[in-house]
Amino acid sequence: MCIASNAPNEKIKHTLELTGLYHYFKGKIFSGFDANSWKPEPDVIHYAAMLMGMPLNRCVFIDDTVRGVEAGINANIQTFHLLSTPGAQKIEHPNVTPLNNMTELLSYLMPSVETQAKNSCPA
């Protein structure tokens, strides 16, 4: 789990500290300033996945902005569009799944966890 944002690292860190979430993302914050490329270009997403050691086909990307969702599409990654306001513009694309809230994400991710458990060797 990481952050891939257009914002400068210090702003991302400050925002995460204000929300009490920084400890989850310490050392896993990637900025467009690091990649020298900003959304809707896919580079910051590719950069984050590479540094996290994850192939894109094992990643999901969540964003609440049109530019961010476009970056997910451009990165060819499964993208979730968090519709943060009732009138948010919905993006129709086969790689984009709309979410009304973050708890909905679990219903999409849990089948993957169950499948992995079935396919793993018993301990």
Backbone as CSV, one residue per row, in Angstrom:
resi,resn,N_x,N_y,N_z,CA_x,CA_y,CA_z,C_x,C_y,C_z
1,MET,0.852,-1.156,0.000,0.000,0.000,0.000,0.904,1.226,0.000
2,CYS,0.631,2.155,-0.925,1.451,3.351,-1.021,0.618,4.513,-1.539
3,ILE,1.232,5.675,-1.556,0.626,6.885,-2.109,1.386,7.253,-3.370
4,ALA,0.665,7.522,-4.455,1.240,8.048,-5.690,0.456,9.309,-6.014
5,SER,1.078,10.469,-5.806,0.361,11.736,-5.876,1.103,12.756,-6.724
6,ASN,0.367,13.725,-7.225,0.982,14.851,-7.917,1.569,15.861,-6.936
7,ALA,1.150,15.809,-5.693,1.577,16.794,-4.698,3.037,16.592,-4.299
8,PRO,3.670,17.654,-3.786,5.035,17.499,-3.256,5.036,16.587,-2.031
9,ASN,6.136,15.902,-1.793,6.250,14.955,-0.677,5.869,15.575,0.661
10,GLU,6.340,16.789,0.942,6.056,17.420,2.235,4.562,17.676,2.430
11,LYS,3.855,18.043,1.364,2.411,18.262,1.477,1.698,16.929,1.741
12,ILE,2.118,15.877,1.043,1.513,14.556,1.260,1.723,14.132,2.707
13,LYS,2.970,14.251,3.177,3.298,13.858,4.556,2.465,14.664,5.551
14,HIS,2.380,15.969,5.352,1.622,16.832,6.261,0.146,16.420,6.318
15,THR,-0.439,16.173,5.151,-1.841,15.770,5.095,-2.059,14.439,5.806
16,LEU,-1.154,13.488,5.589,-1.284,12.188,6.242,-1.096,12.303,7.754
17,GLU,-0.205,13.192,8.193,-0.026,13.411,9.631,-1.290,14.010,10.250
18,LEU,-1.907,14.968,9.550,-3.135,15.587,10.055,-4.259,14.570,10.220
19,THR,-4.296,13.580,9.332,-5.370,12.582,9.375,-5.007,11.362,10.232
20,GLY,-3.779,11.330,10.741,-3.351,10.193,11.556,-3.008,8.961,10.749
21,LEU,-2.762,9.123,9.456,-2.496,7.977,8.581,-1.035,7.840,8.169
22,TYR,-0.200,8.796,8.567,1.182,8.799,8.085,1.914,7.494,8.406
23,HIS,1.706,6.932,9.587,2.443,5.715,9.967,2.178,4.553,9.005
24,TYR,1.043,4.541,8.325,0.761,3.482,7.348,1.580,3.651,6.065
25,PHE,1.961,4.880,5.760,2.589,5.172,4.472,4.037,5.656,4.564
26,LYS,4.585,5.727,5.764,5.963,6.186,5.928,6.886,5.342,5.044
27,GLY,7.682,6.023,4.215,8.594,5.328,3.302,7.924,4.795,2.049
28,LYS,6.615,5.061,1.901,5.870,4.558,0.749,5.061,5.679,0.093
29,ILE,5.692,6.856,0.006,5.067,8.024,-0.592,5.844,8.374,-1.859
30,PHE,5.133,8.450,-2.972,5.753,8.740,-4.262,5.046,9.925,-4.898
31,SER,5.821,10.909,-5.277,5.294,12.151,-5.803,5.635,12.300,-7.285
32,GLY,4.795,13.027,-7.987,5.112,13.378,-9.362,6.443,14.122,-9.445
33,PHE,6.815,14.807,-8.365,8.095,15.504,-8.323,9.257,14.512,-8.310
34,ASP,9.057,13.327,-7.711,10.088,12.277,-7.720,10.250,11.700,-9.118
35,ALA,9.131,11.478,-9.779,9.130,10.860,-11.112,9.331,11.898,-12.218
36,ASN,9.269,13.188,-11.838,9.348,14.287,-12.804,8.285,14.145,-13.891
37,SER,7.106,13.696,-13.461,5.977,13.496,-14.359,4.706,13.496,-13.516
38,TRP,3.647,14.076,-14.026,2.435,14.234,-13.241,1.233,13.634,-13.950
39,LYS,0.269,13.204,-13.146,-0.977,12.677,-13.678,-1.600,13.729,-14.581
40,PRO,-2.149,13.380,-15.706,-2.634,12.069,-16.111,-1.592,11.163,-16.767
41,GLU,-0.337,11.587,-16.815,0.696,10.671,-17.302,0.806,9.506,-16.321
42,PRO,1.139,8.314,-16.765,1.160,7.134,-15.892,2.462,6.960,-15.107
43,ASP,3.435,7.822,-15.328,4.776,7.582,-14.804,4.856,7.452,-13.286
44,VAL,4.135,8.287,-12.537,4.226,8.202,-11.081,3.643,6.876,-10.577
45,ILE,2.660,6.334,-11.280,2.099,5.033,-10.912,3.112,3.926,-11.212
46,HIS,3.710,3.967,-12.380,4.747,2.980,-12.729,5.921,3.070,-11.758
47,TYR,6.331,4.290,-11.431,7.437,4.538,-10.504,7.130,3.932,-9.130
48,ALA,5.936,4.198,-8.625,5.541,3.678,-7.310,5.512,2.150,-7.311
49,ALA,4.913,1.562,-8.324,4.841,0.089,-8.392,6.238,-0.516,-8.462
50,MET,7.109,0.078,-9.261,8.472,-0.439,-9.395,9.203,-0.386,-8.055
51,LEU,9.123,0.755,-7.364,9.829,0.881,-6.089,9.197,0.040,-4.979
52,MET,7.933,-0.278,-5.121,7.274,-1.166,-4.157,7.539,-2.632,-4.512
53,GLY,8.139,-2.881,-5.679,8.446,-4.247,-6.089,7.224,-5.034,-6.521
54,MET,6.235,-4.334,-7.066,4.984,-4.980,-7.471,4.756,-4.830,-8.963
55,PRO,4.488,-5.929,-9.665,4.092,-5.802,-11.074,2.698,-5.164,-11.150
56,LEU,2.464,-4.390,-12.179,1.191,-3.669,-12.298,-0.027,-4.585,-12.284
57,ASN,0.125,-5.810,-12.789,-1.037,-6.706,-12.816,-1.430,-7.198,-11.426
58,ARG,-0.631,-6.889,-10.408,-0.960,-7.244,-9.025,-1.334,-6.013,-8.213
59,CYS,-1.502,-4.881,-8.896,-1.801,-3.617,-8.229,-3.209,-3.143,-8.561
60,VAL,-3.734,-2.328,-7.683,-4.931,-1.547,-7.969,-4.591,-0.095,-7.657
61,PHE,-5.284,0.801,-8.319,-5.056,2.227,-8.154,-6.383,2.878,-7.811
62,ILE,-6.392,3.728,-6.798,-7.612,4.399,-6.350,-7.372,5.903,-6.422
63,ASP,-8.293,6.622,-7.039,-8.164,8.079,-7.117,-9.554,8.694,-7.127
64,ASP,-9.631,9.940,-6.683,-10.928,10.623,-6.671,-10.987,11.772,-7.664
65,THR,-9.962,11.890,-8.504,-9.957,12.971,-9.490,-9.990,12.401,-10.904
66,VAL,-10.492,13.197,-11.833,-10.530,12.765,-13.230,-9.108,12.562,-13.751
67,ARG,-8.196,13.499,-13.451,-6.804,13.369,-13.906,-6.157,12.105,-13.337
68,GLY,-6.445,11.803,-12.081,-5.893,10.600,-11.472,-6.422,9.333,-12.120
69,VAL,-7.720,9.296,-12.368,-8.319,8.131,-13.028,-7.754,7.981,-14.436
70,GLU,-7.569,9.098,-15.127,-6.951,9.041,-16.455,-5.533,8.467,-16.363
71,ALA,-4.805,8.808,-15.297,-3.459,8.243,-15.102,-3.533,6.734,-14.919
72,GLY,-4.525,6.270,-14.163,-4.710,4.832,-13.998,-5.011,4.141,-15.313
73,ILE,-5.863,4.757,-16.110,-6.171,4.209,-17.442,-4.906,4.183,-18.286
74,ASN,-4.159,5.293,-18.274,-2.924,5.378,-19.061,-1.863,4.384,-18.597
75,ALA,-1.898,4.028,-17.310,-0.946,3.050,-16.770,-1.398,1.623,-17.042
76,ASN,-2.614,1.469,-17.567,-3.189,0.146,-17.832,-3.254,-0.692,-16.553
77,ILE,-3.768,-0.071,-15.507,-3.877,-0.706,-14.200,-5.352,-0.699,-13.791
78,GLN,-5.781,-1.704,-13.044,-7.161,-1.710,-12.552,-7.341,-0.493,-11.655
79,THR,-8.271,0.371,-12.035,-8.451,1.652,-11.368,-9.825,1.741,-10.734
80,PHE,-9.844,2.261,-9.508,-11.091,2.518,-8.798,-11.253,4.022,-8.683
81,HIS,-12.423,4.508,-9.084,-12.711,5.939,-9.031,-13.604,6.208,-7.831
82,LEU,-13.035,6.833,-6.809,-13.810,7.197,-5.627,-14.618,8.440,-5.955
83,LEU,-15.924,8.281,-6.004,-16.833,9.390,-6.319,-17.079,10.144,-5.013
84,SER,-16.223,11.139,-4.749,-16.198,11.784,-3.438,-17.335,12.776,-3.205
85,THR,-18.041,13.140,-4.259,-19.202,14.010,-4.102,-20.360,13.425,-4.909
86,PRO,-21.595,13.722,-4.512,-22.749,13.154,-5.225,-22.774,13.476,-6.719
87,GLY,-22.291,14.632,-7.126,-22.330,15.008,-8.538,-21.033,14.731,-9.280
88,ALA,-20.156,13.912,-8.706,-18.860,13.650,-9.332,-19.041,13.032,-10.719
89,GLN,-18.187,13.456,-11.640,-18.227,12.927,-13.010,-17.804,11.469,-13.008
90,LYS,-18.652,10.598,-13.539,-18.320,9.183,-13.655,-17.558,8.940,-14.946
91,ILE,-16.565,8.082,-14.877,-15.745,7.780,-16.038,-16.058,6.352,-16.478
92,GLU,-16.508,6.211,-17.699,-16.829,4.908,-18.263,-15.601,4.350,-18.969
93,HIS,-15.052,3.283,-18.451,-13.890,2.630,-19.050,-13.820,1.223,-18.476
94,PRO,-13.429,0.217,-19.277,-13.405,-1.162,-18.771,-12.442,-1.392,-17.602
95,ASN,-11.410,-0.547,-17.443,-10.470,-0.710,-16.332,-10.828,0.147,-15.124
96,VAL,-11.994,0.817,-15.153,-12.374,1.729,-14.070,-13.656,1.236,-13.393
97,THR,-13.580,1.134,-12.082,-14.733,0.740,-11.270,-15.072,1.899,-10.345
98,PRO,-16.318,2.399,-10.393,-16.689,3.498,-9.494,-16.919,2.991,-8.071
99,LEU,-16.546,3.821,-7.097,-16.791,3.532,-5.682,-17.499,4.732,-5.064
100,ASN,-18.545,4.478,-4.306,-19.208,5.562,-3.584,-18.535,5.828,-2.246
101,ASN,-17.872,4.815,-1.708,-17.096,4.974,-0.480,-16.027,3.881,-0.444
102,MET,-15.042,4.070,0.401,-13.901,3.153,0.421,-14.255,1.758,0.929
103,THR,-15.303,1.627,1.726,-15.657,0.292,2.211,-16.098,-0.617,1.067
104,GLU,-16.611,-0.048,-0.023,-16.990,-0.845,-1.193,-15.786,-1.556,-1.812
105,LEU,-14.603,-0.992,-1.630,-13.396,-1.571,-2.209,-13.178,-3.004,-1.723
106,LEU,-13.531,-3.277,-0.479,-13.326,-4.621,0.078,-14.038,-5.701,-0.726
107,SER,-15.230,-5.398,-1.222,-15.968,-6.414,-1.981,-15.254,-6.770,-3.283
108,TYR,-14.437,-5.859,-3.797,-13.669,-6.141,-5.015,-12.347,-6.837,-4.696
109,LEU,-11.759,-6.510,-3.562,-10.453,-7.078,-3.208,-10.560,-8.421,-2.502
110,MET,-11.596,-8.640,-1.746,-11.712,-9.876,-0.959,-11.757,-11.130,-1.818
111,PRO,-12.437,-11.138,-2.976,-12.389,-12.367,-3.781,-10.955,-12.735,-4.162
112,SER,-10.108,-11.750,-4.391,-8.710,-12.025,-4.722,-7.998,-12.683,-3.551
113,VAL,-8.279,-12.224,-2.346,-7.657,-12.794,-1.158,-8.128,-14.238,-0.964
114,GLU,-9.427,-14.478,-1.161,-9.958,-15.833,-1.018,-9.371,-16.766,-2.067
115,THR,-9.230,-16.303,-3.299,-8.648,-17.115,-4.371,-7.202,-17.456,-4.052
116,GLN,-6.451,-16.489,-3.551,-5.043,-16.746,-3.187,-4.958,-17.788,-2.087
117,ALA,-5.848,-17.708,-1.119,-5.829,-18.663,-0.017,-6.115,-20.080,-0.512
118,LYS,-7.044,-20.213,-1.448,-7.394,-21.533,-1.997,-6.233,-22.112,-2.813
119,ASN,-5.485,-21.225,-3.494,-4.406,-21.679,-4.356,-3.067,-21.817,-3.640
120,SER,-3.000,-21.468,-2.362,-1.723,-21.552,-1.657,-1.571,-22.913,-1.011
121,CYS,-0.353,-23.271,-0.707,-0.072,-24.546,-0.056,-0.450,-24.450,1.418
122,PRO,-1.002,-25.516,1.981,-1.338,-25.485,3.409,-0.050,-25.427,4.240
123,ALA,-0.122,-24.722,5.341,1.058,-24.567,6.210,1.253,-25.785,7.067
